[in-house]
Amino acid sequence: MRDNDNLAFTVDEYRERLDTVRKGMAERGVDIALVSVPENIYYLTGYTTLGYYMYQVLMVPIDDEPLLLTYREERINVERLSWLDRHVDYTVTDDPIAVTVDTVRGLGVAGRTLSIEEGGYFFPIRTYRRLVESLGDVRWVDGTGLVESARLVKSDAELGFIRRAATATMAGMVDALAEARPGKTENDVAAAVYAATLRHGSEYPGSPPYVISGERSGLPHGTWEGRELRDGDIVFLEFSGCVKRYSAAMMRTAFLGTPPQSVTGRATAVVDALETAIATIRPGATSGEVDAAARKAIGAHGFGDHTHETGYSIGVCYPPGWNESHIMNLHPGDDTVLRPNMVFHLVPSLIVPELNGHVGFSETVVVTENGCEVLTDKRVPRELQVLS
């Protein structure tokens, strides 16, 4: 493991992460872990690239230095951006699976147990089958969660990047709301989001901003389509800033003109649910308790449940998303206990069927030793933004 001025974290922190993962490997009886999830590779090594859509795999022996296999063009990224000493590449004319098999065999795997991240987006079934067929003298187990479990509780250094991402996010929300006026378009608002977040230090986010208005505001995960904003529109905004691949997201809802009761009533209910969830979060509370408290708050206003989890873990991200909901989310009946330095994006919302619309408010929060700190609430109040 070598030091590198381009690393986001100290070599000692990377070593601690690797030690944690190896403890998990020992518990599962894994001799070599094959890691393909881009966030996990970055978390363990510092290596980052937009070329993660190309085949790549990090091999983590339980008793030796990791080895990264990537496309040859990525070699300079490995050298400049990571602490890795061992790297193998393949060319455009090579079969990357065959190179993987040869490399794995060189590690002495006969009779040993290998794990593979069966839940990863970028490790298709065809690749998995070829590896299993080609390495028939090893035992395979699912390695999903080996790295993710280490990622769940953030270090102070990680929290520093999330705080910087929150600063960019809040700046984007201020400028988006300033741009949202009748006659402007969703594209104008989205451009304001990008301009402000980037100027305040954000990298490319894990997902494009959700900027939707009027009858389009009820579309889940919708993006801008050039629609012109009009009086009487809901304008729904949700996006994140991203620093060193660490995200902080927030959601606000605005209304152009005088909002009807169908909007103000739901906005009040959602804000109450969000604030109730914030007040419930503390070390020792469970995921299910936070979710139940938020749903009860919405119910007290006479509305049904929101249609998804109350929140999810957020941290390291690459497209297609900024969330870590596959690691942990706040959902009904979940008995996972909250611990200090867990970070969540709380996302209660309600559909407004009368307008084919959607009302939502969210915050990125961190569990503290005594409760909960909100990271994204310093610039735009947690209330319906009524825009003249």
MARDREN-870315 format. One record per residue (C-alpha): chain; residue in three letters; residue number from 1; z, x, y. Coordinates in nm, 2 decimals. Layout:
N
SITE  c    r    k      pz      px      py
SITE  A  ALA  NUM       Z       X       Y
...
END
This chain:
388
SITE  c    r    k      pz      px      py
SITE  A  MET    1    0.00    0.00    0.00
SITE  A  ARG    2   -0.12    0.16    0.33
SITE  A  ASP    3   -0.02    0.08    0.68
SITE  A  ASN    4   -0.29   -0.05    0.91
SITE  A  ASP    5   -0.27   -0.12    1.29
SITE  A  ASN    6   -0.48   -0.44    1.24
SITE  A  LEU    7   -0.23   -0.61    1.01
SITE  A  ALA    8   -0.07   -0.92    1.15
SITE  A  PHE    9    0.26   -0.83    0.98
SITE  A  THR   10    0.45   -0.52    0.87
SITE  A  VAL   11    0.38   -0.36    0.54
SITE  A  ASP   12    0.74   -0.43    0.45
SITE  A  GLU   13    0.68   -0.81    0.49
SITE  A  TYR   14    0.37   -0.79    0.28
SITE  A  ARG   15    0.57   -0.60    0.01
SITE  A  GLU   16    0.83   -0.88    0.02
SITE  A  ARG   17    0.57   -1.14   -0.03
SITE  A  LEU   18    0.42   -0.96   -0.32
SITE  A  ASP   19    0.76   -0.91   -0.48
SITE  A  THR   20    0.83   -1.29   -0.45
SITE  A  VAL   21    0.50   -1.37   -0.62
SITE  A  ARG   22    0.57   -1.12   -0.90
SITE  A  LYS   23    0.91   -1.29   -0.96
SITE  A  GLY   24    0.72   -1.61   -1.00
SITE  A  MET   25    0.48   -1.45   -1.24
SITE  A  ALA   26    0.76   -1.31   -1.45
SITE  A  GLU   27    0.91   -1.66   -1.47
SITE  A  ARG   28    0.58   -1.80   -1.60
SITE  A  GLY   29    0.51   -1.50   -1.83
SITE  A  VAL   30    0.20   -1.40   -1.63
SITE  A  ASP   31    0.09   -1.04   -1.66
SITE  A  ILE   32   -0.20   -1.06   -1.41
SITE  A  ALA   33   -0.26   -1.33   -1.15
SITE  A  LEU   34   -0.61   -1.40   -1.04
SITE  A  VAL   35   -0.59   -1.54   -0.68
SITE  A  SER   36   -0.90   -1.70   -0.52
SITE  A  VAL   37   -0.76   -1.93   -0.25
SITE  A  PRO   38   -0.85   -1.77    0.08
SITE  A  GLU   39   -0.52   -1.85    0.24
SITE  A  ASN   40   -0.33   -1.69   -0.05
SITE  A  ILE   41   -0.55   -1.38   -0.04
SITE  A  TYR   42   -0.49   -1.35    0.34
SITE  A  TYR   43   -0.12   -1.41    0.30
SITE  A  LEU   44   -0.07   -1.14    0.04
SITE  A  THR   45   -0.31   -0.87    0.18
SITE  A  GLY   46   -0.41   -0.94    0.55
SITE  A  TYR   47   -0.78   -0.95    0.44
SITE  A  THR   48   -0.96   -1.22    0.63
SITE  A  THR   49   -1.32   -1.33    0.66
SITE  A  LEU   50   -1.54   -1.63    0.74
SITE  A  GLY   51   -1.73   -1.53    0.42
SITE  A  TYR   52   -1.47   -1.68    0.19
SITE  A  TYR   53   -1.74   -1.91    0.06
SITE  A  MET   54   -1.87   -1.61   -0.13
SITE  A  TYR   55   -1.71   -1.54   -0.46
SITE  A  GLN   56   -1.39   -1.34   -0.43
SITE  A  VAL   57   -1.08   -1.28   -0.63
SITE  A  LEU   58   -0.76   -1.09   -0.59
SITE  A  MET   59   -0.62   -0.94   -0.91
SITE  A  VAL   60   -0.24   -0.90   -0.90
SITE  A  PRO   61   -0.09   -0.71   -1.19
SITE  A  ILE   62    0.28   -0.76   -1.24
SITE  A  ASP   63    0.33   -0.38   -1.27
SITE  A  ASP   64    0.05   -0.22   -1.06
SITE  A  GLU   65   -0.12   -0.24   -0.73
SITE  A  PRO   66   -0.35   -0.54   -0.65
SITE  A  LEU   67   -0.72   -0.51   -0.66
SITE  A  LEU   68   -0.97   -0.72   -0.46
SITE  A  LEU   69   -1.32   -0.81   -0.57
SITE  A  THR   70   -1.56   -0.93   -0.30
SITE  A  TYR   71   -1.92   -0.93   -0.20
SITE  A  ARG   72   -2.02   -0.58   -0.09
SITE  A  GLU   73   -2.08   -0.68    0.27
SITE  A  GLU   74   -1.71   -0.75    0.30
SITE  A  ARG   75   -1.60   -0.40    0.21
SITE  A  ILE   76   -1.55   -0.30    0.57
SITE  A  ASN   77   -1.33   -0.60    0.63
SITE  A  VAL   78   -1.11   -0.50    0.34
SITE  A  GLU   79   -1.08   -0.15    0.47
SITE  A  ARG   80   -1.01   -0.24    0.83
SITE  A  LEU   81   -0.81   -0.56    0.80
SITE  A  SER   82   -0.59   -0.52    0.49
SITE  A  TRP   83   -0.34   -0.28    0.34
SITE  A  LEU   84   -0.53   -0.27    0.01
SITE  A  ASP   85   -0.60    0.06   -0.16
SITE  A  ARG   86   -0.81   -0.08   -0.45
SITE  A  HIS   87   -1.13   -0.27   -0.40
SITE  A  VAL   88   -1.44   -0.35   -0.61
SITE  A  ASP   89   -1.75   -0.52   -0.49
SITE  A  TYR   90   -2.07   -0.68   -0.62
SITE  A  THR   91   -2.42   -0.68   -0.47
SITE  A  VAL   92   -2.67   -0.96   -0.42
SITE  A  THR   93   -2.83   -0.87   -0.75
SITE  A  ASP   94   -2.51   -0.85   -0.95
SITE  A  ASP   95   -2.35   -1.13   -1.15
SITE  A  PRO   96   -2.00   -1.15   -0.98
SITE  A  ILE   97   -1.85   -1.31   -1.29
SITE  A  ALA   98   -1.97   -1.02   -1.51
SITE  A  VAL   99   -1.83   -0.78   -1.26
SITE  A  THR  100   -1.50   -0.96   -1.27
SITE  A  VAL  101   -1.49   -0.95   -1.65
SITE  A  ASP  102   -1.56   -0.58   -1.65
SITE  A  THR  103   -1.29   -0.51   -1.38
SITE  A  VAL  104   -1.03   -0.73   -1.55
SITE  A  ARG  105   -1.09   -0.55   -1.89
SITE  A  GLY  106   -1.04   -0.22   -1.71
SITE  A  LEU  107   -0.69   -0.33   -1.63
SITE  A  GLY  108   -0.61   -0.35   -2.00
SITE  A  VAL  109   -0.57   -0.72   -2.05
SITE  A  ALA  110   -0.62   -0.76   -2.43
SITE  A  GLY  111   -0.33   -0.98   -2.56
SITE  A  ARG  112   -0.19   -1.04   -2.22
SITE  A  THR  113   -0.14   -1.36   -2.01
SITE  A  LEU  114   -0.36   -1.42   -1.71
SITE  A  SER  115   -0.33   -1.69   -1.45
SITE  A  ILE  116   -0.60   -1.86   -1.25
SITE  A  GLU  117   -0.56   -2.10   -0.96
SITE  A  GLU  118   -0.71   -2.41   -1.12
SITE  A  GLY  119   -0.64   -2.61   -0.80
SITE  A  GLY  120   -0.84   -2.38   -0.57
SITE  A  TYR  121   -1.13   -2.52   -0.37
SITE  A  PHE  122   -1.34   -2.21   -0.42
SITE  A  PHE  123   -1.31   -2.15   -0.79
SITE  A  PRO  124   -1.55   -2.40   -0.96
SITE  A  ILE  125   -1.53   -2.53   -1.31
SITE  A  ARG  126   -1.84   -2.32   -1.41
SITE  A  THR  127   -1.67   -2.00   -1.30
SITE  A  TYR  128   -1.35   -2.09   -1.48
SITE  A  ARG  129   -1.53   -2.16   -1.80
SITE  A  ARG  130   -1.73   -1.84   -1.80
SITE  A  LEU  131   -1.42   -1.63   -1.74
SITE  A  VAL  132   -1.23   -1.80   -2.02
SITE  A  GLU  133   -1.53   -1.77   -2.26
SITE  A  SER  134   -1.59   -1.40   -2.17
SITE  A  LEU  135   -1.22   -1.30   -2.19
SITE  A  GLY  136   -1.13   -1.47   -2.52
SITE  A  ASP  137   -0.87   -1.22   -2.61
SITE  A  VAL  138   -0.63   -1.32   -2.34
SITE  A  ARG  139   -0.40   -1.62   -2.28
SITE  A  TRP  140   -0.48   -1.83   -1.97
SITE  A  VAL  141   -0.23   -2.03   -1.77
SITE  A  ASP  142   -0.26   -2.22   -1.44
SITE  A  GLY  143   -0.15   -2.00   -1.15
SITE  A  THR  144   -0.16   -2.28   -0.89
SITE  A  GLY  145    0.16   -2.26   -0.67
SITE  A  LEU  146    0.25   -1.90   -0.75
SITE  A  VAL  147    0.16   -1.79   -0.39
SITE  A  GLU  148    0.20   -2.13   -0.23
SITE  A  SER  149    0.57   -2.15   -0.32
SITE  A  ALA  150    0.62   -1.82   -0.13
SITE  A  ARG  151    0.43   -1.96    0.17
SITE  A  LEU  152    0.65   -2.27    0.21
SITE  A  VAL  153    0.94   -2.10    0.40
SITE  A  LYS  154    0.80   -1.91    0.70
SITE  A  SER  155    0.93   -1.58    0.83
SITE  A  ASP  156    1.03   -1.53    1.19
SITE  A  ALA  157    0.71   -1.34    1.24
SITE  A  GLU  158    0.50   -1.63    1.10
SITE  A  LEU  159    0.69   -1.87    1.33
SITE  A  GLY  160    0.59   -1.65    1.62
SITE  A  PHE  161    0.22   -1.71    1.55
SITE  A  ILE  162    0.28   -2.08    1.50
SITE  A  ARG  163    0.46   -2.10    1.84
SITE  A  ARG  164    0.16   -1.93    2.00
SITE  A  ALA  165   -0.07   -2.18    1.83
SITE  A  ALA  166    0.14   -2.46    1.96
SITE  A  THR  167    0.09   -2.33    2.32
SITE  A  ALA  168   -0.28   -2.34    2.27
SITE  A  THR  169   -0.27   -2.69    2.12
SITE  A  MET  170   -0.07   -2.83    2.41
SITE  A  ALA  171   -0.31   -2.68    2.66
SITE  A  GLY  172   -0.59   -2.85    2.48
SITE  A  MET  173   -0.42   -3.18    2.49
SITE  A  VAL  174   -0.36   -3.16    2.86
SITE  A  ASP  175   -0.73   -3.09    2.93
SITE  A  ALA  176   -0.86   -3.34    2.68
SITE  A  LEU  177   -0.66   -3.62    2.85
SITE  A  ALA  178   -0.78   -3.50    3.19
SITE  A  GLU  179   -1.14   -3.53    3.07
SITE  A  ALA  180   -1.10   -3.87    2.91
SITE  A  ARG  181   -1.23   -4.11    3.17
SITE  A  PRO  182   -1.49   -4.40    3.17
SITE  A  GLY  183   -1.84   -4.25    3.18
SITE  A  LYS  184   -1.74   -3.93    3.00
SITE  A  THR  185   -1.83   -3.89    2.63
SITE  A  GLU  186   -1.64   -3.80    2.32
SITE  A  ASN  187   -1.84   -3.47    2.34
SITE  A  ASP  188   -1.70   -3.40    2.68
SITE  A  VAL  189   -1.35   -3.45    2.56
SITE  A  ALA  190   -1.41   -3.23    2.25
SITE  A  ALA  191   -1.55   -2.96    2.47
SITE  A  ALA  192   -1.24   -2.97    2.68
SITE  A  VAL  193   -1.02   -2.93    2.37
SITE  A  TYR  194   -1.22   -2.62    2.25
SITE  A  ALA  195   -1.23   -2.46    2.60
SITE  A  ALA  196   -0.86   -2.49    2.66
SITE  A  THR  197   -0.73   -2.40    2.31
SITE  A  LEU  198   -0.96   -2.09    2.30
SITE  A  ARG  199   -0.87   -1.98    2.65
SITE  A  HIS  200   -0.50   -2.00    2.55
SITE  A  GLY  201   -0.54   -1.77    2.25
SITE  A  SER  202   -0.66   -1.99    1.97
SITE  A  GLU  203   -0.90   -1.87    1.70
SITE  A  TYR  204   -1.14   -2.12    1.52
SITE  A  PRO  205   -0.92   -2.40    1.38
SITE  A  GLY  206   -0.89   -2.51    1.02
SITE  A  SER  207   -1.06   -2.84    1.11
SITE  A  PRO  208   -1.26   -2.96    1.40
SITE  A  PRO  209   -1.07   -3.17    1.66
SITE  A  TYR  210   -1.05   -3.54    1.58
SITE  A  VAL  211   -1.18   -3.71    1.90
SITE  A  ILE  212   -1.27   -4.07    1.85
SITE  A  SER  213   -1.27   -4.37    2.09
SITE  A  GLY  214   -1.31   -4.74    2.11
SITE  A  GLU  215   -1.42   -4.92    1.79
SITE  A  ARG  216   -1.46   -4.57    1.64
SITE  A  SER  217   -1.09   -4.49    1.69
SITE  A  GLY  218   -0.99   -4.65    1.36
SITE  A  LEU  219   -1.21   -4.40    1.16
SITE  A  PRO  220   -0.98   -4.16    0.97
SITE  A  HIS  221   -1.06   -3.79    1.03
SITE  A  GLY  222   -1.34   -3.88    1.26
SITE  A  THR  223   -1.51   -3.64    1.51
SITE  A  TRP  224   -1.70   -3.68    1.83
SITE  A  GLU  225   -2.04   -3.85    1.82
SITE  A  GLY  226   -2.14   -3.87    2.18
SITE  A  ARG  227   -2.00   -4.22    2.24
SITE  A  GLU  228   -1.95   -4.29    2.61
SITE  A  LEU  229   -1.59   -4.39    2.70
SITE  A  ARG  230   -1.54   -4.73    2.85
SITE  A  ASP  231   -1.26   -4.93    3.01
SITE  A  GLY  232   -1.05   -5.09    2.73
SITE  A  ASP  233   -1.09   -4.80    2.49
SITE  A  ILE  234   -0.84   -4.64    2.27
SITE  A  VAL  235   -0.89   -4.27    2.27
SITE  A  PHE  236   -0.74   -4.10    1.96
SITE  A  LEU  237   -0.69   -3.72    1.97
SITE  A  GLU  238   -0.56   -3.49    1.70
SITE  A  PHE  239   -0.62   -3.12    1.67
SITE  A  SER  240   -0.46   -2.78    1.62
SITE  A  GLY  241   -0.45   -2.44    1.78
SITE  A  CYS  242   -0.47   -2.14    1.54
SITE  A  VAL  243   -0.34   -1.78    1.59
SITE  A  LYS  244   -0.37   -1.52    1.31
SITE  A  ARG  245   -0.47   -1.82    1.09
SITE  A  TYR  246   -0.14   -2.00    1.16
SITE  A  SER  247   -0.17   -2.35    1.29
SITE  A  ALA  248    0.02   -2.60    1.50
SITE  A  ALA  249   -0.12   -2.95    1.53
SITE  A  MET  250   -0.05   -3.25    1.75
SITE  A  MET  251   -0.17   -3.60    1.79
SITE  A  ARG  252   -0.17   -3.83    2.10
SITE  A  THR  253   -0.32   -4.17    2.18
SITE  A  ALA  254   -0.45   -4.28    2.52
SITE  A  PHE  255   -0.58   -4.61    2.65
SITE  A  LEU  256   -0.84   -4.65    2.93
SITE  A  GLY  257   -0.72   -4.93    3.15
SITE  A  THR  258   -0.44   -5.18    3.08
SITE  A  PRO  259   -0.34   -5.17    2.71
SITE  A  PRO  260   -0.29   -5.50    2.53
SITE  A  GLN  261    0.03   -5.57    2.33
SITE  A  SER  262   -0.15   -5.49    2.00
SITE  A  VAL  263   -0.17   -5.13    2.12
SITE  A  THR  264    0.16   -5.09    2.31
SITE  A  GLY  265    0.36   -5.25    2.04
SITE  A  ARG  266    0.22   -5.02    1.77
SITE  A  ALA  267    0.25   -4.72    2.00
SITE  A  THR  268    0.62   -4.79    2.05
SITE  A  ALA  269    0.67   -4.83    1.67
SITE  A  VAL  270    0.49   -4.51    1.58
SITE  A  VAL  271    0.68   -4.31    1.85
SITE  A  ASP  272    1.01   -4.45    1.72
SITE  A  ALA  273    0.91   -4.35    1.36
SITE  A  LEU  274    0.82   -4.00    1.48
SITE  A  GLU  275    1.14   -3.96    1.66
SITE  A  THR  276    1.34   -4.10    1.37
SITE  A  ALA  277    1.18   -3.85    1.14
SITE  A  ILE  278    1.26   -3.56    1.38
SITE  A  ALA  279    1.62   -3.68    1.40
SITE  A  THR  280    1.65   -3.69    1.02
SITE  A  ILE  281    1.51   -3.34    0.95
SITE  A  ARG  282    1.78   -3.09    0.87
SITE  A  PRO  283    1.86   -2.84    0.59
SITE  A  GLY  284    1.97   -3.03    0.29
SITE  A  ALA  285    1.78   -3.35    0.37
SITE  A  THR  286    1.51   -3.44    0.12
SITE  A  SER  287    1.14   -3.50    0.19
SITE  A  GLY  288    1.19   -3.86    0.07
SITE  A  GLU  289    1.47   -3.92    0.31
SITE  A  VAL  290    1.26   -3.82    0.61
SITE  A  ASP  291    0.97   -4.04    0.49
SITE  A  ALA  292    1.20   -4.34    0.43
SITE  A  ALA  293    1.36   -4.31    0.77
SITE  A  ALA  294    1.02   -4.31    0.94
SITE  A  ARG  295    0.89   -4.61    0.74
SITE  A  LYS  296    1.21   -4.80    0.81
SITE  A  ALA  297    1.17   -4.75    1.18
SITE  A  ILE  298    0.81   -4.88    1.18
SITE  A  GLY  299    0.93   -5.18    0.97
SITE  A  ALA  300    1.20   -5.26    1.22
SITE  A  HIS  301    0.92   -5.33    1.48
SITE  A  GLY  302    0.76   -5.58    1.24
SITE  A  PHE  303    0.48   -5.36    1.12
SITE  A  GLY  304    0.39   -5.25    0.76
SITE  A  ASP  305    0.39   -4.90    0.64
SITE  A  HIS  306    0.16   -4.63    0.76
SITE  A  THR  307   -0.10   -4.56    0.50
SITE  A  HIS  308   -0.02   -4.19    0.43
SITE  A  GLU  309    0.26   -3.94    0.41
SITE  A  THR  310    0.50   -3.91    0.70
SITE  A  GLY  311    0.42   -3.54    0.73
SITE  A  TYR  312    0.31   -3.22    0.55
SITE  A  SER  313    0.37   -2.85    0.55
SITE  A  ILE  314    0.15   -2.66    0.80
SITE  A  GLY  315    0.09   -2.28    0.83
SITE  A  VAL  316   -0.19   -2.05    0.71
SITE  A  CYS  317   -0.53   -2.22    0.72
SITE  A  TYR  318   -0.90   -2.18    0.68
SITE  A  PRO  319   -1.15   -2.47    0.70
SITE  A  PRO  320   -1.18   -2.73    0.57
SITE  A  GLY  321   -0.82   -2.82    0.68
SITE  A  TRP  322   -0.52   -2.70    0.87
SITE  A  ASN  323   -0.26   -2.86    0.65
SITE  A  GLU  324   -0.06   -2.73    0.35
SITE  A  SER  325   -0.01   -3.08    0.20
SITE  A  HIS  326   -0.10   -2.94   -0.14
SITE  A  ILE  327    0.22   -2.73   -0.11
SITE  A  MET  328    0.46   -2.99    0.02
SITE  A  ASN  329    0.44   -3.33    0.20
SITE  A  LEU  330    0.70   -3.58    0.31
SITE  A  HIS  331    0.63   -3.88    0.10
SITE  A  PRO  332    0.82   -4.17   -0.07
SITE  A  GLY  333    1.08   -4.07   -0.33
SITE  A  ASP  334    1.02   -3.70   -0.31
SITE  A  ASP  335    1.35   -3.51   -0.38
SITE  A  THR  336    1.23   -3.17   -0.25
SITE  A  VAL  337    1.51   -3.03   -0.03
SITE  A  LEU  338    1.43   -2.91    0.32
SITE  A  ARG  339    1.52   -2.55    0.41
SITE  A  PRO  340    1.53   -2.35    0.73
SITE  A  ASN  341    1.20   -2.22    0.86
SITE  A  MET  342    0.99   -2.48    0.68
SITE  A  VAL  343    0.73   -2.61    0.92
SITE  A  PHE  344    0.58   -2.96    0.91
SITE  A  HIS  345    0.33   -3.17    1.10
SITE  A  LEU  346    0.47   -3.52    1.13
SITE  A  VAL  347    0.19   -3.78    1.14
SITE  A  PRO  348    0.30   -4.14    1.15
SITE  A  SER  349    0.02   -4.38    1.28
SITE  A  LEU  350   -0.09   -4.74    1.26
SITE  A  ILE  351   -0.42   -4.92    1.25
SITE  A  VAL  352   -0.49   -5.17    1.53
SITE  A  PRO  353   -0.71   -5.42    1.35
SITE  A  GLU  354   -0.76   -5.63    1.66
SITE  A  LEU  355   -0.96   -5.35    1.82
SITE  A  ASN  356   -1.08   -5.17    1.50
SITE  A  GLY  357   -0.86   -4.89    1.63
SITE  A  HIS  358   -0.59   -4.65    1.55
SITE  A  VAL  359   -0.27   -4.54    1.72
SITE  A  GLY  360   -0.09   -4.22    1.63
SITE  A  PHE  361    0.15   -3.96    1.76
SITE  A  SER  362    0.25   -3.64    1.59
SITE  A  GLU  363    0.44   -3.31    1.64
SITE  A  THR  364    0.46   -2.98    1.46
SITE  A  VAL  365    0.83   -2.91    1.39
SITE  A  VAL  366    1.03   -2.63    1.23
SITE  A  VAL  367    1.35   -2.69    1.03
SITE  A  THR  368    1.63   -2.49    1.19
SITE  A  GLU  369    1.97   -2.39    1.06
SITE  A  ASN  370    2.12   -2.70    1.22
SITE  A  GLY  371    1.84   -2.95    1.24
SITE  A  CYS  372    1.49   -2.96    1.38
SITE  A  GLU  373    1.30   -2.80    1.67
SITE  A  VAL  374    0.98   -2.95    1.80
SITE  A  LEU  375    0.71   -2.70    1.90
SITE  A  THR  376    0.44   -2.92    2.05
SITE  A  ASP  377    0.62   -3.15    2.29
SITE  A  LYS  378    0.64   -2.94    2.61
SITE  A  ARG  379    0.32   -3.05    2.80
SITE  A  VAL  380    0.23   -3.41    2.71
SITE  A  PRO  381    0.50   -3.68    2.67
SITE  A  ARG  382    0.54   -3.85    2.34
SITE  A  GLU  383    0.41   -4.19    2.46
SITE  A  LEU  384    0.09   -4.39    2.50
SITE  A  GLN  385   -0.11   -4.22    2.77
SITE  A  VAL  386   -0.24   -4.49    3.00
SITE  A  LEU  387   -0.54   -4.35    3.19
SITE  A  SER  388   -0.68   -4.54    3.49
END
